[in-house]
Amino acid sequence: GAVVSQHPSWVICKSGTSVKIECRSLDFQATTMFWYRQFPKQSLMLMATSNEGSKATYEQGVEKDKFLINHASLTLSTLTVTSAHPEDSSFYICSARVRTSGSYEQYFGPGTRLTVT
Amino acid sequence: QKEVEQNSGPLSVPEGAIASLNCTYSDRGSQSFFWYRQYSGKSPELIMFIYSNGDKEDGRFTAQLNKASQYVSLLIRDSQPSDSATYLCAVINTGGFKTIFGAGTRLFVKA
């Protein structure tokens, strides 16, 4: 299957600072990238969907000014958590979708564990 | 009604048995169906995808799709303790804009 990388794999930051997470599709060009958040023992929660060169579409309840998404190319998307607070501590996972013959396949990055102190 | 429904489990099976995981979806126009495995603390891993009615086999895994019944399942033969994980069913909706995930079924394979 296709490979999606994420960096960093974990980060600890102080309250009020910003953190940037990178997501790359290594061996394919992704038509769409997705950002998810997952709290312990809970389901994946879709935060936003982004297409290269256009603004991200945020899910209801997700603050677009707090979670900045930039989809600079077909292989790179970034999520910046601005003015992070302890309640933003979570597991952030990106996912990239590729068009295949007749349909799509979607692959996940390994995730970034964010801890805000 | 949730868009993608799965029994949360836990589903417990003995080692060597067949584990059967089920999923129903509400969008009749959905075309693409996926099964992911997620170990605790890790991100989901794609294990199977299926687009056409019928069965699709890959090693110990068989995905089954019945679009008329809006039902997709995953069978794991010869279950191993290492198969213990949460299995997520996912469906790409009509138009292909969104991937909708079920809440997942926790599987325990007892040695």
HADDOCK unambig.tbl for C-alpha pairs under 7 A between the chains (distance, minus, plus):
assign (segid A and resid 43 and name CA) (segid B and resid 103 and name CA) 5.44 0.50 0.50
assign (segid A and resid 93 and name CA) (segid B and resid 43 and name CA) 6.86 0.50 0.50
assign (segid A and resid 103 and name CA) (segid B and resid 32 and name CA) 6.65 0.50 0.50
assign (segid A and resid 107 and name CA) (segid B and resid 46 and name CA) 6.52 0.50 0.50
assign (segid A and resid 108 and name CA) (segid B and resid 43 and name CA) 6.68 0.50 0.50
assign (segid A and resid 108 and name CA) (segid B and resid 44 and name CA) 6.26 0.50 0.50
assign (segid A and resid 108 and name CA) (segid B and resid 45 and name CA) 6.70 0.50 0.50
assign (segid A and resid 109 and name CA) (segid B and resid 43 and name CA) 6.87 0.50 0.50
assign (segid A and resid 110 and name CA) (segid B and resid 42 and name CA) 6.74 0.50 0.50
assign (segid A and resid 110 and name CA) (segid B and resid 43 and name CA) 5.29 0.50 0.50
assign (segid A and resid 111 and name CA) (segid B and resid 43 and name CA) 5.91 0.50 0.50
